[in-house]
């Protein structure tokens, strides 16, 4: 096995270690500096057995806690040539 393939496998394994289930993220809400109910609300539409990375959870939290922000960004990017 080549060194680069070993490195890729190690990186993939590390990524899987950083992913957690919905329940684990809710129980560890303090690590995200949020309340359990906030994390639960952000992940309400996720299946129980799906593994989520911290980045995925954080983006869902941002969208859940600040729903108007995403909409405002969309309206600012509208092409206004008339």
PyMOL Python script that loads the backbone (N, CA, C, O; Angstrom):
from pymol import cmd

cmd.read_pdbstr("""\
ATOM      1  N   UNK A   1       0.849  -1.168   0.000  1.00  0.00           N
ATOM      2  CA  UNK A   1       0.000   0.000   0.000  1.00  0.00           C
ATOM      3  C   UNK A   1       0.901   1.239   0.000  1.00  0.00           C
ATOM      4  O   UNK A   1       1.843   1.328   0.787  1.00  0.00           O
ATOM      5  N   UNK A   2       0.609   2.177  -0.873  1.00  0.00           N
ATOM      6  CA  UNK A   2       1.434   3.372  -0.969  1.00  0.00           C
ATOM      7  C   UNK A   2       1.199   4.282   0.234  1.00  0.00           C
ATOM      8  O   UNK A   2       0.192   4.186   0.936  1.00  0.00           O
ATOM      9  N   UNK A   3       2.163   5.157   0.438  1.00  0.00           N
ATOM     10  CA  UNK A   3       2.085   6.063   1.577  1.00  0.00           C
ATOM     11  C   UNK A   3       0.892   7.004   1.449  1.00  0.00           C
ATOM     12  O   UNK A   3       0.193   7.259   2.430  1.00  0.00           O
ATOM     13  N   UNK A   4       0.659   7.517   0.255  1.00  0.00           N
ATOM     14  CA  UNK A   4      -0.453   8.453   0.090  1.00  0.00           C
ATOM     15  C   UNK A   4      -1.791   7.769   0.334  1.00  0.00           C
ATOM     16  O   UNK A   4      -2.709   8.379   0.883  1.00  0.00           O
ATOM     17  N   UNK A   5      -1.907   6.517  -0.068  1.00  0.00           N
ATOM     18  CA  UNK A   5      -3.161   5.798   0.183  1.00  0.00           C
ATOM     19  C   UNK A   5      -3.357   5.582   1.684  1.00  0.00           C
ATOM     20  O   UNK A   5      -4.472   5.700   2.193  1.00  0.00           O
ATOM     21  N   UNK A   6      -2.277   5.269   2.384  1.00  0.00           N
ATOM     22  CA  UNK A   6      -2.362   5.108   3.842  1.00  0.00           C
ATOM     23  C   UNK A   6      -2.776   6.421   4.498  1.00  0.00           C
ATOM     24  O   UNK A   6      -3.586   6.437   5.424  1.00  0.00           O
ATOM     25  N   UNK A   7      -2.211   7.515   4.008  1.00  0.00           N
ATOM     26  CA  UNK A   7      -2.545   8.826   4.569  1.00  0.00           C
ATOM     27  C   UNK A   7      -4.017   9.162   4.322  1.00  0.00           C
ATOM     28  O   UNK A   7      -4.692   9.704   5.198  1.00  0.00           O
ATOM     29  N   UNK A   8      -4.507   8.838   3.128  1.00  0.00           N
ATOM     30  CA  UNK A   8      -5.914   9.093   2.811  1.00  0.00           C
ATOM     31  C   UNK A   8      -6.828   8.268   3.700  1.00  0.00           C
ATOM     32  O   UNK A   8      -7.846   8.765   4.182  1.00  0.00           O
ATOM     33  N   UNK A   9      -6.469   7.006   3.921  1.00  0.00           N
ATOM     34  CA  UNK A   9      -7.275   6.151   4.785  1.00  0.00           C
ATOM     35  C   UNK A   9      -7.271   6.665   6.222  1.00  0.00           C
ATOM     36  O   UNK A   9      -8.298   6.654   6.900  1.00  0.00           O
ATOM     37  N   UNK A  10      -6.103   7.115   6.675  1.00  0.00           N
ATOM     38  CA  UNK A  10      -6.003   7.656   8.033  1.00  0.00           C
ATOM     39  C   UNK A  10      -6.833   8.925   8.169  1.00  0.00           C
ATOM     40  O   UNK A  10      -7.488   9.131   9.190  1.00  0.00           O
ATOM     41  N   UNK A  11      -6.809   9.783   7.141  1.00  0.00           N
ATOM     42  CA  UNK A  11      -7.593  11.013   7.181  1.00  0.00           C
ATOM     43  C   UNK A  11      -9.084  10.699   7.185  1.00  0.00           C
ATOM     44  O   UNK A  11      -9.849  11.341   7.904  1.00  0.00           O
ATOM     45  N   UNK A  12      -9.505   9.718   6.388  1.00  0.00           N
ATOM     46  CA  UNK A  12     -10.914   9.325   6.351  1.00  0.00           C
ATOM     47  C   UNK A  12     -11.347   8.758   7.697  1.00  0.00           C
ATOM     48  O   UNK A  12     -12.447   9.048   8.169  1.00  0.00           O
ATOM     49  N   UNK A  13     -10.493   7.957   8.314  1.00  0.00           N
ATOM     50  CA  UNK A  13     -10.812   7.392   9.625  1.00  0.00           C
ATOM     51  C   UNK A  13     -10.921   8.501  10.672  1.00  0.00           C
ATOM     52  O   UNK A  13     -11.788   8.448  11.545  1.00  0.00           O
ATOM     53  N   UNK A  14     -10.051   9.494  10.589  1.00  0.00           N
ATOM     54  CA  UNK A  14     -10.087  10.611  11.528  1.00  0.00           C
ATOM     55  C   UNK A  14     -11.376  11.411  11.359  1.00  0.00           C
ATOM     56  O   UNK A  14     -11.976  11.844  12.343  1.00  0.00           O
ATOM     57  N   UNK A  15     -11.802  11.608  10.103  1.00  0.00           N
ATOM     58  CA  UNK A  15     -13.047  12.328   9.856  1.00  0.00           C
ATOM     59  C   UNK A  15     -14.222  11.597  10.485  1.00  0.00           C
ATOM     60  O   UNK A  15     -15.096  12.222  11.085  1.00  0.00           O
ATOM     61  N   UNK A  16     -14.247  10.277  10.351  1.00  0.00           N
ATOM     62  CA  UNK A  16     -15.333   9.491  10.939  1.00  0.00           C
ATOM     63  C   UNK A  16     -15.330   9.586  12.454  1.00  0.00           C
ATOM     64  O   UNK A  16     -16.392   9.540  13.073  1.00  0.00           O
ATOM     65  N   UNK A  17     -14.161   9.718  13.062  1.00  0.00           N
ATOM     66  CA  UNK A  17     -14.082   9.848  14.516  1.00  0.00           C
ATOM     67  C   UNK A  17     -14.653  11.177  14.988  1.00  0.00           C
ATOM     68  O   UNK A  17     -15.148  11.276  16.111  1.00  0.00           O
ATOM     69  N   UNK A  18     -14.588  12.187  14.148  1.00  0.00           N
ATOM     70  CA  UNK A  18     -15.090  13.508  14.515  1.00  0.00           C
ATOM     71  C   UNK A  18     -16.592  13.640  14.302  1.00  0.00           C
ATOM     72  O   UNK A  18     -17.180  14.645  14.700  1.00  0.00           O
ATOM     73  N   UNK A  19     -17.215  12.665  13.694  1.00  0.00           N
ATOM     74  CA  UNK A  19     -18.654  12.703  13.466  1.00  0.00           C
ATOM     75  C   UNK A  19     -19.382  12.009  14.611  1.00  0.00           C
ATOM     76  O   UNK A  19     -18.886  11.048  15.199  1.00  0.00           O
ATOM     77  N   UNK A  20     -20.560  12.520  14.908  1.00  0.00           N
ATOM     78  CA  UNK A  20     -21.359  11.969  16.007  1.00  0.00           C
ATOM     79  C   UNK A  20     -22.810  11.862  15.577  1.00  0.00           C
ATOM     80  O   UNK A  20     -23.237  12.475  14.599  1.00  0.00           O
ATOM     81  N   UNK A  21     -23.552  11.075  16.324  1.00  0.00           N
ATOM     82  CA  UNK A  21     -24.982  10.946  16.049  1.00  0.00           C
ATOM     83  C   UNK A  21     -25.733  12.142  16.630  1.00  0.00           C
ATOM     84  O   UNK A  21     -25.183  12.937  17.393  1.00  0.00           O
ATOM     85  N   UNK A  22     -26.984  12.245  16.252  1.00  0.00           N
ATOM     86  CA  UNK A  22     -27.850  13.324  16.736  1.00  0.00           C
ATOM     87  C   UNK A  22     -27.894  13.346  18.264  1.00  0.00           C
ATOM     88  O   UNK A  22     -27.762  14.400  18.885  1.00  0.00           O
ATOM     89  N   UNK A  23     -28.081  12.177  18.853  1.00  0.00           N
ATOM     90  CA  UNK A  23     -28.170  12.075  20.317  1.00  0.00           C
ATOM     91  C   UNK A  23     -26.871  12.528  20.980  1.00  0.00           C
ATOM     92  O   UNK A  23     -26.900  13.227  21.992  1.00  0.00           O
ATOM     93  N   UNK A  24     -25.744  12.134  20.418  1.00  0.00           N
ATOM     94  CA  UNK A  24     -24.450  12.522  20.989  1.00  0.00           C
ATOM     95  C   UNK A  24     -24.237  14.032  20.918  1.00  0.00           C
ATOM     96  O   UNK A  24     -23.695  14.625  21.850  1.00  0.00           O
ATOM     97  N   UNK A  25     -24.658  14.658  19.817  1.00  0.00           N
ATOM     98  CA  UNK A  25     -24.525  16.107  19.704  1.00  0.00           C
ATOM     99  C   UNK A  25     -25.423  16.816  20.709  1.00  0.00           C
ATOM    100  O   UNK A  25     -25.025  17.823  21.295  1.00  0.00           O
ATOM    101  N   UNK A  26     -26.627  16.300  20.909  1.00  0.00           N
ATOM    102  CA  UNK A  26     -27.548  16.925  21.863  1.00  0.00           C
ATOM    103  C   UNK A  26     -26.996  16.807  23.283  1.00  0.00           C
ATOM    104  O   UNK A  26     -27.027  17.767  24.052  1.00  0.00           O
ATOM    105  N   UNK A  27     -26.492  15.620  23.619  1.00  0.00           N
ATOM    106  CA  UNK A  27     -25.932  15.424  24.955  1.00  0.00           C
ATOM    107  C   UNK A  27     -24.670  16.260  25.175  1.00  0.00           C
ATOM    108  O   UNK A  27     -24.385  16.665  26.302  1.00  0.00           O
ATOM    109  N   UNK A  28     -23.927  16.517  24.124  1.00  0.00           N
ATOM    110  CA  UNK A  28     -22.696  17.302  24.234  1.00  0.00           C
ATOM    111  C   UNK A  28     -22.874  18.742  23.803  1.00  0.00           C
ATOM    112  O   UNK A  28     -21.930  19.364  23.315  1.00  0.00           O
ATOM    113  N   UNK A  29     -24.069  19.279  23.976  1.00  0.00           N
ATOM    114  CA  UNK A  29     -24.378  20.636  23.533  1.00  0.00           C
ATOM    115  C   UNK A  29     -23.465  21.679  24.173  1.00  0.00           C
ATOM    116  O   UNK A  29     -23.170  22.705  23.559  1.00  0.00           O
ATOM    117  N   UNK A  30     -23.027  21.430  25.371  1.00  0.00           N
ATOM    118  CA  UNK A  30     -22.173  22.408  26.045  1.00  0.00           C
ATOM    119  C   UNK A  30     -20.843  22.590  25.323  1.00  0.00           C
ATOM    120  O   UNK A  30     -20.242  23.661  25.407  1.00  0.00           O
ATOM    121  N   UNK A  31     -20.374  21.566  24.617  1.00  0.00           N
ATOM    122  CA  UNK A  31     -19.133  21.689  23.843  1.00  0.00           C
ATOM    123  C   UNK A  31     -19.303  22.676  22.693  1.00  0.00           C
ATOM    124  O   UNK A  31     -18.335  23.286  22.238  1.00  0.00           O
ATOM    125  N   UNK A  32     -20.548  22.829  22.226  1.00  0.00           N
ATOM    126  CA  UNK A  32     -20.852  23.777  21.160  1.00  0.00           C
ATOM    127  C   UNK A  32     -21.238  25.146  21.723  1.00  0.00           C
ATOM    128  O   UNK A  32     -21.505  26.083  20.971  1.00  0.00           O
ATOM    129  N   UNK A  33     -21.263  25.250  23.048  1.00  0.00           N
ATOM    130  CA  UNK A  33     -21.656  26.469  23.756  1.00  0.00           C
ATOM    131  C   UNK A  33     -23.106  26.851  23.459  1.00  0.00           C
ATOM    132  O   UNK A  33     -23.439  28.019  23.255  1.00  0.00           O
ATOM    133  N   UNK A  34     -23.948  25.827  23.444  1.00  0.00           N
ATOM    134  CA  UNK A  34     -25.385  26.016  23.241  1.00  0.00           C
ATOM    135  C   UNK A  34     -26.133  25.129  24.220  1.00  0.00           C
ATOM    136  O   UNK A  34     -25.552  24.249  24.856  1.00  0.00           O
ATOM    137  N   UNK A  35     -27.422  25.373  24.327  1.00  0.00           N
ATOM    138  CA  UNK A  35     -28.279  24.562  25.176  1.00  0.00           C
ATOM    139  C   UNK A  35     -28.728  23.320  24.413  1.00  0.00           C
ATOM    140  O   UNK A  35     -28.742  23.302  23.183  1.00  0.00           O
ATOM    141  N   UNK A  36     -29.095  22.282  25.162  1.00  0.00           N
ATOM    142  CA  UNK A  36     -29.553  21.041  24.535  1.00  0.00           C
ATOM    143  C   UNK A  36     -30.753  21.257  23.627  1.00  0.00           C
ATOM    144  O   UNK A  36     -30.815  20.698  22.532  1.00  0.00           O
ATOM    145  N   UNK A  37     -31.707  22.068  24.077  1.00  0.00           N
ATOM    146  CA  UNK A  37     -32.913  22.283  23.283  1.00  0.00           C
ATOM    147  C   UNK A  37     -32.597  23.006  21.976  1.00  0.00           C
ATOM    148  O   UNK A  37     -33.289  22.806  20.978  1.00  0.00           O
ATOM    149  N   UNK A  38     -31.563  23.843  21.969  1.00  0.00           N
ATOM    150  CA  UNK A  38     -31.176  24.529  20.735  1.00  0.00           C
ATOM    151  C   UNK A  38     -30.605  23.537  19.721  1.00  0.00           C
ATOM    152  O   UNK A  38     -30.941  23.583  18.538  1.00  0.00           O
ATOM    153  N   UNK A  39     -29.747  22.649  20.193  1.00  0.00           N
ATOM    154  CA  UNK A  39     -29.161  21.640  19.313  1.00  0.00           C
ATOM    155  C   UNK A  39     -30.247  20.685  18.832  1.00  0.00           C
ATOM    156  O   UNK A  39     -30.267  20.305  17.661  1.00  0.00           O
ATOM    157  N   UNK A  40     -31.142  20.298  19.723  1.00  0.00           N
ATOM    158  CA  UNK A  40     -32.234  19.404  19.340  1.00  0.00           C
ATOM    159  C   UNK A  40     -33.121  20.058  18.283  1.00  0.00           C
ATOM    160  O   UNK A  40     -33.542  19.394  17.335  1.00  0.00           O
ATOM    161  N   UNK A  41     -33.404  21.322  18.432  1.00  0.00           N
ATOM    162  CA  UNK A  41     -34.208  22.024  17.445  1.00  0.00           C
ATOM    163  C   UNK A  41     -33.517  22.126  16.098  1.00  0.00           C
ATOM    164  O   UNK A  41     -34.156  21.989  15.055  1.00  0.00           O
ATOM    165  N   UNK A  42     -32.218  22.365  16.120  1.00  0.00           N
ATOM    166  CA  UNK A  42     -31.462  22.472  14.870  1.00  0.00           C
ATOM    167  C   UNK A  42     -31.364  21.134  14.149  1.00  0.00           C
ATOM    168  O   UNK A  42     -31.271  21.091  12.923  1.00  0.00           O
ATOM    169  N   UNK A  43     -31.385  20.050  14.904  1.00  0.00           N
ATOM    170  CA  UNK A  43     -31.226  18.722  14.314  1.00  0.00           C
ATOM    171  C   UNK A  43     -32.531  17.941  14.243  1.00  0.00           C
ATOM    172  O   UNK A  43     -32.511  16.726  14.042  1.00  0.00           O
ATOM    173  N   UNK A  44     -33.663  18.617  14.403  1.00  0.00           N
ATOM    174  CA  UNK A  44     -34.941  17.909  14.478  1.00  0.00           C
ATOM    175  C   UNK A  44     -35.245  17.068  13.250  1.00  0.00           C
ATOM    176  O   UNK A  44     -35.911  16.040  13.370  1.00  0.00           O
ATOM    177  N   UNK A  45     -34.783  17.467  12.080  1.00  0.00           N
ATOM    178  CA  UNK A  45     -35.110  16.730  10.865  1.00  0.00           C
ATOM    179  C   UNK A  45     -34.064  15.695  10.471  1.00  0.00           C
ATOM    180  O   UNK A  45     -34.168  15.088   9.405  1.00  0.00           O
ATOM    181  N   UNK A  46     -33.065  15.487  11.309  1.00  0.00           N
ATOM    182  CA  UNK A  46     -32.026  14.483  11.045  1.00  0.00           C
ATOM    183  C   UNK A  46     -32.463  13.132  11.599  1.00  0.00           C
ATOM    184  O   UNK A  46     -33.125  13.056  12.635  1.00  0.00           O
ATOM    185  N   UNK A  47     -32.089  12.082  10.906  1.00  0.00           N
ATOM    186  CA  UNK A  47     -32.379  10.744  11.406  1.00  0.00           C
ATOM    187  C   UNK A  47     -31.436  10.425  12.559  1.00  0.00           C
ATOM    188  O   UNK A  47     -30.341  10.981  12.651  1.00  0.00           O
ATOM    189  N   UNK A  48     -31.864   9.541  13.422  1.00  0.00           N
ATOM    190  CA  UNK A  48     -31.112   9.212  14.635  1.00  0.00           C
ATOM    191  C   UNK A  48     -29.742   8.600  14.359  1.00  0.00           C
ATOM    192  O   UNK A  48     -28.796   8.846  15.106  1.00  0.00           O
ATOM    193  N   UNK A  49     -29.625   7.808  13.298  1.00  0.00           N
ATOM    194  CA  UNK A  49     -28.396   7.060  13.066  1.00  0.00           C
ATOM    195  C   UNK A  49     -27.410   7.736  12.113  1.00  0.00           C
ATOM    196  O   UNK A  49     -26.351   7.177  11.830  1.00  0.00           O
ATOM    197  N   UNK A  50     -27.738   8.925  11.615  1.00  0.00           N
ATOM    198  CA  UNK A  50     -26.863   9.634  10.688  1.00  0.00           C
ATOM    199  C   UNK A  50     -25.733  10.293  11.470  1.00  0.00           C
ATOM    200  O   UNK A  50     -25.960  10.904  12.514  1.00  0.00           O
ATOM    201  N   UNK A  51     -24.508  10.163  10.951  1.00  0.00           N
ATOM    202  CA  UNK A  51     -23.355  10.793  11.584  1.00  0.00           C
ATOM    203  C   UNK A  51     -23.183  12.205  11.035  1.00  0.00           C
ATOM    204  O   UNK A  51     -23.204  12.413   9.822  1.00  0.00           O
ATOM    205  N   UNK A  52     -23.015  13.169  11.930  1.00  0.00           N
ATOM    206  CA  UNK A  52     -22.882  14.570  11.552  1.00  0.00           C
ATOM    207  C   UNK A  52     -21.563  15.123  12.065  1.00  0.00           C
ATOM    208  O   UNK A  52     -21.142  14.807  13.178  1.00  0.00           O
ATOM    209  N   UNK A  53     -20.915  15.943  11.260  1.00  0.00           N
ATOM    210  CA  UNK A  53     -19.678  16.590  11.689  1.00  0.00           C
ATOM    211  C   UNK A  53     -20.020  17.844  12.486  1.00  0.00           C
ATOM    212  O   UNK A  53     -21.160  18.308  12.470  1.00  0.00           O
ATOM    213  N   UNK A  54     -19.039  18.378  13.171  1.00  0.00           N
ATOM    214  CA  UNK A  54     -19.266  19.583  13.960  1.00  0.00           C
ATOM    215  C   UNK A  54     -19.621  20.752  13.043  1.00  0.00           C
ATOM    216  O   UNK A  54     -20.454  21.586  13.398  1.00  0.00           O
ATOM    217  N   UNK A  55     -19.005  20.819  11.884  1.00  0.00           N
ATOM    218  CA  UNK A  55     -19.300  21.892  10.939  1.00  0.00           C
ATOM    219  C   UNK A  55     -20.749  21.831  10.467  1.00  0.00           C
ATOM    220  O   UNK A  55     -21.408  22.864  10.349  1.00  0.00           O
ATOM    221  N   UNK A  56     -21.248  20.625  10.196  1.00  0.00           N
ATOM    222  CA  UNK A  56     -22.639  20.462   9.781  1.00  0.00           C
ATOM    223  C   UNK A  56     -23.596  20.902  10.886  1.00  0.00           C
ATOM    224  O   UNK A  56     -24.586  21.587  10.629  1.00  0.00           O
ATOM    225  N   UNK A  57     -23.292  20.506  12.102  1.00  0.00           N
ATOM    226  CA  UNK A  57     -24.142  20.860  13.244  1.00  0.00           C
ATOM    227  C   UNK A  57     -24.116  22.368  13.468  1.00  0.00           C
ATOM    228  O   UNK A  57     -25.153  22.979  13.725  1.00  0.00           O
ATOM    229  N   UNK A  58     -22.931  22.967  13.371  1.00  0.00           N
ATOM    230  CA  UNK A  58     -22.814  24.405  13.581  1.00  0.00           C
ATOM    231  C   UNK A  58     -23.589  25.192  12.521  1.00  0.00           C
ATOM    232  O   UNK A  58     -24.233  26.191  12.840  1.00  0.00           O
ATOM    233  N   UNK A  59     -23.530  24.750  11.277  1.00  0.00           N
ATOM    234  CA  UNK A  59     -24.281  25.460  10.237  1.00  0.00           C
ATOM    235  C   UNK A  59     -25.787  25.304  10.443  1.00  0.00           C
ATOM    236  O   UNK A  59     -26.544  26.240  10.184  1.00  0.00           O
ATOM    237  N   UNK A  60     -26.227  24.137  10.905  1.00  0.00           N
ATOM    238  CA  UNK A  60     -27.650  23.941  11.204  1.00  0.00           C
ATOM    239  C   UNK A  60     -28.071  24.811  12.391  1.00  0.00           C
ATOM    240  O   UNK A  60     -29.171  25.361  12.405  1.00  0.00           O
ATOM    241  N   UNK A  61     -27.189  24.929  13.385  1.00  0.00           N
ATOM    242  CA  UNK A  61     -27.482  25.790  14.532  1.00  0.00           C
ATOM    243  C   UNK A  61     -27.613  27.246  14.096  1.00  0.00           C
ATOM    244  O   UNK A  61     -28.534  27.944  14.522  1.00  0.00           O
ATOM    245  N   UNK A  62     -26.697  27.702  13.251  1.00  0.00           N
ATOM    246  CA  UNK A  62     -26.763  29.083  12.764  1.00  0.00           C
ATOM    247  C   UNK A  62     -28.068  29.341  12.026  1.00  0.00           C
ATOM    248  O   UNK A  62     -28.710  30.371  12.232  1.00  0.00           O
ATOM    249  N   UNK A  63     -28.459  28.413  11.173  1.00  0.00           N
ATOM    250  CA  UNK A  63     -29.706  28.571  10.422  1.00  0.00           C
ATOM    251  C   UNK A  63     -30.920  28.525  11.341  1.00  0.00           C
ATOM    252  O   UNK A  63     -31.895  29.242  11.120  1.00  0.00           O
ATOM    253  N   UNK A  64     -30.864  27.685  12.370  1.00  0.00           N
ATOM    254  CA  UNK A  64     -31.980  27.540  13.301  1.00  0.00           C
ATOM    255  C   UNK A  64     -32.129  28.765  14.204  1.00  0.00           C
ATOM    256  O   UNK A  64     -33.240  29.242  14.437  1.00  0.00           O
ATOM    257  N   UNK A  65     -31.007  29.268  14.708  1.00  0.00           N
ATOM    258  CA  UNK A  65     -31.049  30.371  15.662  1.00  0.00           C
ATOM    259  C   UNK A  65     -31.175  31.735  14.991  1.00  0.00           C
ATOM    260  O   UNK A  65     -31.657  32.686  15.608  1.00  0.00           O
ATOM    261  N   UNK A  66     -30.753  31.840  13.749  1.00  0.00           N
ATOM    262  CA  UNK A  66     -30.822  33.114  13.021  1.00  0.00           C
ATOM    263  C   UNK A  66     -31.451  32.902  11.647  1.00  0.00           C
ATOM    264  O   UNK A  66     -30.767  33.035  10.632  1.00  0.00           O
ATOM    265  N   UNK A  67     -32.735  32.577  11.599  1.00  0.00           N
ATOM    266  CA  UNK A  67     -33.364  32.259  10.309  1.00  0.00           C
ATOM    267  C   UNK A  67     -33.430  33.438   9.353  1.00  0.00           C
ATOM    268  O   UNK A  67     -33.420  33.228   8.140  1.00  0.00           O
ATOM    269  N   UNK A  68     -33.496  34.649   9.840  1.00  0.00           N
ATOM    270  CA  UNK A  68     -33.576  35.819   8.969  1.00  0.00           C
ATOM    271  C   UNK A  68     -32.272  36.134   8.265  1.00  0.00           C
ATOM    272  O   UNK A  68     -32.286  36.759   7.205  1.00  0.00           O
ATOM    273  N   UNK A  69     -31.151  35.720   8.821  1.00  0.00           N
ATOM    274  CA  UNK A  69     -29.847  36.024   8.250  1.00  0.00           C
ATOM    275  C   UNK A  69     -29.681  35.400   6.875  1.00  0.00           C
ATOM    276  O   UNK A  69     -29.206  36.064   5.954  1.00  0.00           O
ATOM    277  N   UNK A  70     -30.059  34.153   6.720  1.00  0.00           N
ATOM    278  CA  UNK A  70     -29.911  33.466   5.432  1.00  0.00           C
ATOM    279  C   UNK A  70     -30.798  34.122   4.381  1.00  0.00           C
ATOM    280  O   UNK A  70     -30.387  34.251   3.228  1.00  0.00           O
ATOM    281  N   UNK A  71     -31.981  34.530   4.746  1.00  0.00           N
ATOM    282  CA  UNK A  71     -32.884  35.168   3.798  1.00  0.00           C
ATOM    283  C   UNK A  71     -32.369  36.536   3.378  1.00  0.00           C
ATOM    284  O   UNK A  71     -32.482  36.902   2.209  1.00  0.00           O
ATOM    285  N   UNK A  72     -31.808  37.295   4.307  1.00  0.00           N
ATOM    286  CA  UNK A  72     -31.276  38.617   3.979  1.00  0.00           C
ATOM    287  C   UNK A  72     -30.109  38.497   3.009  1.00  0.00           C
ATOM    288  O   UNK A  72     -29.990  39.302   2.085  1.00  0.00           O
ATOM    289  N   UNK A  73     -29.241  37.498   3.207  1.00  0.00           N
ATOM    290  CA  UNK A  73     -28.107  37.310   2.312  1.00  0.00           C
ATOM    291  C   UNK A  73     -28.585  36.997   0.901  1.00  0.00           C
ATOM    292  O   UNK A  73     -27.989  37.463  -0.069  1.00  0.00           O
ATOM    293  N   UNK A  74     -29.645  36.218   0.776  1.00  0.00           N
ATOM    294  CA  UNK A  74     -30.175  35.871  -0.524  1.00  0.00           C
ATOM    295  C   UNK A  74     -30.701  37.097  -1.241  1.00  0.00           C
ATOM    296  O   UNK A  74     -30.499  37.242  -2.447  1.00  0.00           O
ATOM    297  N   UNK A  75     -31.371  37.978  -0.522  1.00  0.00           N
ATOM    298  CA  UNK A  75     -31.942  39.163  -1.167  1.00  0.00           C
ATOM    299  C   UNK A  75     -30.861  40.163  -1.536  1.00  0.00           C
ATOM    300  O   UNK A  75     -31.038  40.926  -2.486  1.00  0.00           O
ATOM    301  N   UNK A  76     -29.752  40.186  -0.818  1.00  0.00           N
ATOM    302  CA  UNK A  76     -28.666  41.097  -1.158  1.00  0.00           C
ATOM    303  C   UNK A  76     -27.952  40.674  -2.431  1.00  0.00           C
ATOM    304  O   UNK A  76     -27.370  41.520  -3.110  1.00  0.00           O
ATOM    305  N   UNK A  77     -27.976  39.414  -2.771  1.00  0.00           N
ATOM    306  CA  UNK A  77     -27.274  38.918  -3.934  1.00  0.00           C
ATOM    307  C   UNK A  77     -28.103  38.927  -5.207  1.00  0.00           C
ATOM    308  O   UNK A  77     -27.675  38.387  -6.227  1.00  0.00           O
ATOM    309  N   UNK A  78     -29.263  39.521  -5.163  1.00  0.00           N
ATOM    310  CA  UNK A  78     -30.136  39.581  -6.326  1.00  0.00           C
ATOM    311  C   UNK A  78     -29.579  40.582  -7.321  1.00  0.00           C
ATOM    312  O   UNK A  78     -29.168  41.678  -6.943  1.00  0.00           O
ATOM    313  N   UNK A  79     -29.566  40.207  -8.590  1.00  0.00           N
ATOM    314  CA  UNK A  79     -29.090  41.093  -9.640  1.00  0.00           C
ATOM    315  C   UNK A  79     -30.127  42.194  -9.851  1.00  0.00           C
ATOM    316  O   UNK A  79     -31.272  41.905 -10.199  1.00  0.00           O
ATOM    317  N   UNK A  80     -29.743  43.435  -9.647  1.00  0.00           N
ATOM    318  CA  UNK A  80     -30.703  44.534  -9.677  1.00  0.00           C
ATOM    319  C   UNK A  80     -30.587  45.391 -10.930  1.00  0.00           C
ATOM    320  O   UNK A  80     -30.967  46.562 -10.905  1.00  0.00           O
ATOM    321  N   UNK A  81     -30.074  44.840 -12.019  1.00  0.00           N
ATOM    322  CA  UNK A  81     -29.986  45.611 -13.252  1.00  0.00           C
ATOM    323  C   UNK A  81     -31.375  45.772 -13.868  1.00  0.00           C
ATOM    324  O   UNK A  81     -32.081  44.786 -14.083  1.00  0.00           O
ATOM    325  N   UNK A  82     -31.762  47.006 -14.150  1.00  0.00           N
ATOM    326  CA  UNK A  82     -33.087  47.258 -14.743  1.00  0.00           C
ATOM    327  C   UNK A  82     -32.966  48.159 -15.938  1.00  0.00           C
ATOM    328  O   UNK A  82     -33.971  48.485 -16.570  1.00  0.00           O
TER     329      UNK A  82
END
""", "prot")
cmd.dss("prot")
cmd.show_as("cartoon", "prot")
cmd.util.cbc("prot")
cmd.orient("prot")
